[in-house]
Amino acid sequence: MKVIILAGGKGEGLWPLSRKDFPKQFMEINAKSFFYQAVKRALLVSKPEEIFVSTGKDYFFTVRKVLQEFSIPEENIIIEPLARNTAPALLLSVFRILKQKEAGEKDIVLVCPSDQHIREAQKFSAFIKSACRYAKKGKIVIFGVRPLMPLTDYGYIKKGKRFFSSQEKSEPAFDIEKFIEKPSEEKVTEFVRDESWYWNTGMLLFQVETILQAFKKFVPDIFKILRSAELSGSDALSASLKRVPSVSIDRAILEKEAHLVLVPAPFRLLDINDWNVFYKSCPKDKDQNVFIGDVVATDMRSSLVICEKGLIACSGMSDVTVVGSDDVVFVSSNKDVSKVKKIVSQLNKKGRKEAVERTTSYRPWGSYTILESGPRYKIKRLVVNPGESLSLQLHNSRSEHWVVIRGIAKVRIGEEVVLLQEGESTFVPVKSLHQLQNPGKKALEIIEVQLGDYIGEDDIRRFEDKYGREKL
C-alpha cells in the first residue's frame, strides 16, 4: 500500500504558535508533532519507501528531518511550488507514485492529513487493511468518525444505505447521502445526536486508476494541465500551477463522485484546527484547566494557558484561552477563539510580520532566533547542530560579528580558516566570502550582530551549499 501524507497547510487557527513559516503540523507542544505522528501511523500499514509527503518548499527540510528518522527516501517528498489546495496536491502525488519502478494503476493508496490527533491508534493498521477490499472494488473510501462534540469548523457526512461486501468480516460500509461543510451551531448539535452523521476525517483510500478516472471525469482541465507539467519536468510545474484553480479534493471530486463509500472508523479522532479543539484533546486538572509551560494561576476554571517563553501569571478567569509565544500573546474567550483567523487577516493587511513569521526560524543546519532588531541592525542567536554548516556565502549590504557562547566554531572568512572557542569572536566585513561550521559533537551557539543599510534575510548569495538550497 502507498501512503500520501498531505503536509502543506498553514494552520492559522493555532496562531500565534502556528504561522506560515512553521505551521501547526510541525509544532511540538508536550509531544511529538502531528506530522511525526502521522508518519509513524503510516508505517503501520506501509513500507518506508512507499510513504510520500506532499508539502511546500518552505517546509522541505523540516519534513526531511522527520523522514530521515524513519529511513523514508528524500525523493518521496513532493514539493508544491505553488499551493493550490488538496486536489492538485493529491493528483501530483499520484503522478509521483506512478514514477516508481514497480508502481501501477492497481496500487492501493491511503491519503492522510498531517494535523490530526488520533486516539487508540493501535486500531489503525487492521482497520485500514480491512477497508482495502472496498478500494479494490473501484470505490473511493472515505473514513468517518462519530462527532465527539458539536464543532462548526468540521466537514460532516451523512451515511446512506449499507453497502454490502462479499466479505462478511469486512468493516461495514455505507453509501453517502450528503456532504455538509462547516454547518451552523444548530445543525452540528443535531448531528452529534443523530448517529447517521460523521465527521469527514479527510482520510481517503482508493486504487490509482479509480482516482485518475475521477479527475479525468470531473476536473479534466486540472488533470491535463498537471499531467503535461509532470511529464515536462519541474521547471514547467510552477507556471502550470498558476493556471490551476485552488480547490479541495472534496469540491473537485468527492461531492460529485458516485463511486464512494463511507467506512466508520473504530478510533476517536480530532482535527486540531483551533485552540478549543486542542484544549478538548488534552487531559485537564481538577478545575478543568490545561496549563502548559511556565504558568502561575489562581482561581482559574475551564481555561487553556500556554506559555512558550517567560512566565504567564493569571487569576480569576473562566473559559478563556491564553497562548503566549516568544513575541505575541493571544487572549480570547473560549467561545470566540475561532476568530483568531480574523486577527491573522488584519495583521496580514497591515503587513505585520507576526502574521507569518516566528522569531525562531528553522534551517537544515539548525535554527536562528531574532533577539532584537532596529534600523540598520539585527541581533540573532544561531544554533548549529553537530557536524552541520551554513552555506559558503556573502552579503552585499551588511557586516556580521560572531561571538561563540557555547561549543566550537570553524570559521572561514575569505581564504582564512580559524577555530573559535567559547568567548572568542570574529568579524565578517561586507561582501566577504564566509562560512560557519560546527565540527564538534555538541550544538554550537553563536550570537550574531548584523549591521548595514539592509538586513533582510534575502541579502545572501550562496556559492556552495551541502543542502542544495539553490535548487529549491
N, C-alpha and C positions, 0 to 999 in steps of 0.2 A: 504493500500500500504506500502511495505517495502522500505526503502531507505538505500543505501550503499554510504558512503562518503569516497573516496579514499584520504588519507592524509599522504602518506609515501614518497613523493618526496623530492629531495634535493634542487631544486631551484637555481642552480648555476648562472643562468642568472641575478639574482638580488644581486650577490655578490658586495660589502662586507657586506651588511646588512643581506642578506640571506646566511647562512652557514649550513653545515651538522648538527651541534648541535642545530640549531634553524632556520629551513628553511622558505621560503617565505610565506607559507600558514599560519604561526603563527605570522608574522610581523604585527606591528601596526604602520602605517605611516598616521597620520592625521585622522585615522578612526579605527573602529574595524577590526580585522584581517580577511583575506579572509576566513579562516576556520570558524570563528564565523559567518560570513555572510552566508556561505554555510549551516551551521546548522540551522540558522534562516529561510532560504528558505525551507529547508527540512520539517520544522514544519508547513509550509503552506499546505503540502499535506499528512502528516503522523503524527501519534501519537508519543510521546517521546519514548515509549517502542518499536517502530518499526523502529527506526533510528539506524543504525550501522556505525561504523567508523573503517576502516582498516588503520593501521599505524604501524610504527616501535616502538620497545620497548623504544628507547630513548625519544620518544615523548608522552609516556603514560600519564604522569602526566599533561603535557600541555593540552592534549586532554581532560582528565578527568575534569580539572578545568572548561573548557567551557561547557562540558556536564552537570556538576552539576548545572550550572546556569539555564539550561533548563529542569532539572529533568529527564535526559536521563540516564538509568541504566548503571553502570560501566561495567557490564558483556557484554554490547553491543560494547565494544572496542575489536577489533580483532587484536592481536599483530602478526606482521610478524617477526619471529625470524631471518629471512634472506631475504633481499629484492630481489625479483625476477620479478619485473615489474608488470603491471596491470592484466595480465591474471591469474597467480596464486593467486594474492591478491583477485581478484573478485571471483574466484572459492571457496577459503577458506571462504569468507564472505557468499556465498550462502549456503555452508555447515552449517555455524553457524546459519543462519536463519532457516534452517530446523530442528534445535535442539529445537526451541521454541515449546511450547505445541500445539498451535493452527496453526502452520505454515504448509503449504502443497505445493505441486508442482504446484498448480494452482495460487498461490500467484503472484501478480504483483510486480516487483522490479524496482526501479529507481536507476541508478548509476550516481553519480555526482563527478567531480573533486572538490578539496578543494581550488583551487587557481585562481578562476575566478572573474572578476568584471562584474556583470550583471546590466544593466540599466533597468528601467521600470520593476523591479522585481514583481510589483503588478500583472503583467500579467502571472506570473509563474504558479500559482496554477491552474487556469482554463485551461491553455494550457496543462499542464501535464495530468490532469484528462481527458481532451478530447482525448488525444493521446492514452489513455489506451485501447481504442477499437481495435487498431491495434495489441497491445500485446496480447489481448485475442484471436486474430485470429492466434496465433502462430508465429507472426512476432517479430523480434528484431528491435526495433525502434531506429534509430539514429537521433539525433536532430542537425540540421544545421542552421547556421545564415549567411546571406549575408555578404561578406567581407566589412569591413568599410575602409580598406586601404590595399595596397599590402605588405603583410608580408610573408617572406620566411620560417619562423620557424613554421608555422601552417600546419596542415593537411587539405587537400581540398577534397571535394566530388562533383562529377558531377551527377546531378539528371537525371533520365531517364523518362520513360513513367509514366503517372499518375496512381496511384494505387487507384482503386475505392472501396469505402466503402458503405455498405448499409445504413449508417447513413449520410444523406445529410449535417447535421450540424457539422460533424467531421472536424478536422483540415485536410487540404489537405496533401496527402502523395504521394511519388513517388518511383518508383524503383530506384536502384542505378546503374549507368552506369560505374563509375570509381572512384578509390581512388588514390590520389597522396599525398605522404608525403614530405613536405619541398621542393616545386618546386623552379625553378630558378626565378630570378627577372623578366625576360621577361615573363615567364608564369603567375606569380601572377598578373602582370599588366593586362594581358589579362583576368584573372579570375574575377578581380574586375569589369570589363566592361560587362562580359558575365553573364547574370542572371541565367544560368544553374549551376553555381558553388557556393558552400557553404563552409564555414569553418566547419570542424569537431569539434564540441564542446566537444567531449568526454563524453557527457551525453547519457545514454542508458536506454531503457525501455523494459522489457520482462517478460514473465512468467518464473517461476523457471524451469519447465520441458523443456522449449524451450532452455534455455542456457545450461542445463545439457546435453541434446541431442547433442548440438553443440560441447561441449567439448569432449564427447564420440566419436563423428564422426571425428573431425579434429585434436585433440591432445589427443588421448586415453591414451598415457603414462602419461601425466600430470594428467589426471583425475584419473587413477588407483593409482598412487603414492600418490597423496594428499588425495584421499578418504580413502586409507588404513591408512595413517598417522593420519587423523582426527578421525578415529574410534579407533586408538591405543592410542591417548592422546597426550598431548603437548610435552612430552619427545621425541617422535618419529618424531615430526614435523621438528625440526631443521635439523636432519640427512636426512630426506626425501627431504627437500627443496634443499639440495646440489646436489641432483640428477635431479632437475627440471631446465630446461633452463630458462634464463631470457628473457621473451617475452611479448610484449604488447598484449592486447586483440584485437587490430586491426589486427596484423600479425597472431595471433593464430586462430582467428575465423572470424572476420568481412570481411576480404578481400577474404574469401573463401565461406562464407555462402550465400546461395541463398535466404533465407527467411528474407530479410532485407527490410525495408522501410525508406526513408528519410522524416522527417517531419520538414519543415521550422519553426523556432521559431519566434514569433512575437516581441521578445525583442532584444535589442542590447547586445552583449557580447564581452568581451575581455579576452583572456587567458594572464595574466600578466607574460610573460616569459622572458622579458628583460626590461632594463630601457627605451628604446624607446617606448615600448608599455605602460609602466607606465606613461611616460610623456604625451602620447596622450590621456590617460584616465583622466587626471587632468585638472581643469579649469586653464586658462592662464591669465597673466596680459596683458596690452596693447601692450607690446613688445613681446608677445608670450613666456614669461618665466614662469617657475614654480620654486618658491623658498620655501623650507621647512626647518624650524629650524632657527638658528641664522645665517642669511646670509646678508652680506652687499655687494651690487653690483652696478656698474655703467656701462653704455654703453654696456649692455648685450642684446642679441637677440636670441630668439628661443632656449633657453637653460634650462636644468634641473640642479638645485643645491640643494642638500640635506645635511644638517649638523646635525648629531646626537649629537655631543658633541663639546663644544667650539664654535669657530667662523670661518666661511669661508668668506673671502673677495676676490672678483674677479672683473675684469674690462676688457672691450674692447674685448669681445669674442662673437662669434655667433655659434650656432649649436654645443654646447658642453654639455657633461654630467659630473657633478662633484658630487660624492657621498662620504661623509665622515662619517665613523663610529668612534668609540672611539679609534681605533687602526690602521685604514687604510684609506687612501684617494685614490679613484679611479677616474681618469680623462681620458676622451675619446672624440673624435669627435662623433657626433651622428650617423654618417654613419658606424662607426666601433664599436659601443657599444656592439654588439653581440659577439665580440671577447673576452669579459670578461671571457668566459669559457676557452679560451686558457691560460689566466693568472692563473686561478684556477688550471688548469692542470700542469702548470710549478711549481706552489707553492707546489702542491702535490708531484711532482717528487723530489723536494728539501726537502721534509719533513717539510715544514713550517706549523706551527700550524694555521696561519692566513687563510689557505685554508678551515679549517673545524670548528674552534672554535672561539667563541666570547670571549671578556674579561669578559662579563657578562654571567653567566650560570644560568638557572632557575631550581629550585628544588621544590618538593611538599610543602616544608616548606617556600619557599621564593626565594631568589636569592643570588649569591655572585658575586662580581666584583674584578678581579685581578688588583690592583693598581700599583704594581711593583713586579718584581721578578729578581733573580740573582742566582749565585752559592750558594747553601745551604740556601736560604731564599726566602720567598714569603710574600707579604702583600695583604690582601683582605679586602673588605668591605662586611659584611654579613647583609642582611635584612631578619629578621624572622617575618613572618606575625603573627597577634594576635592569640593566642591560639595554635600556632604550635610549633614543636620541632624537633631538629635534632635527629638522632638515638643515642642510647647508644652505644658508640664505643671506640676504642683505635687506636693509630698509633704506628707502630714499629720503625719508623725512624725519627720522628720529634716531637718537642715540640711546644706548641702554647701559645701565650699570647693574652688575650682578653681585650679590652678596650671598655666600653659602651659609645657610643656617643649620643644615643637617646633611651628612653624607659627604661624598667625594664627587667633584665635578671635573670632567675632562673638557677643556675649552679650546676651541680653535678660533683665532682671530687672524685673518689673513693667512699667512703660511705658518704662523707660530702656534704651537700646541703646548698647553700647560695643564697641570693638575692643581686644583684648588681644594683646600681642606676647610673644615668648619671655621667661620670667622674671617676667611680670606675673600677678596673681591677682585673684580676686574671691570674694565670699561670697554664698551664696544662703540666706536665712533660711527657717525652717519655714513652710509654707503660702504661699510666694511663687511667683507665676507666673513661669516662666523657660524659656529655650530656649538651646541651644548649637548654633552653626553653624560650618562650615568654608568661608569664602569664598575660600580660596586654591587653588593648583594642586598643593600637596603635602599629604601626610597631616598632620592636626593631632593632636598627642599632649597629653593632659591628665592630670595627677594629681588625682584626686578623693578628698577625705576626707569621709566621711559620719559624722554624729554625731546620735544620737537614741535615743528609747525603743524604736523598732522600725526595723530597717534591711533588712527583707525586700524583694525585688525587686517584690513586688506592691503596695508602697506608692507607687503612681503614679496620678495622674488626668490623662488626656490631654484636651486641648482642640482641638488641631489636629495632624494627623499626615500628612505627604506620602505615607506608605506605606500608608495605610488600615488600620493595625493594629487600630483599634477595631472593624473589620468581621470580623476573624478570630476 
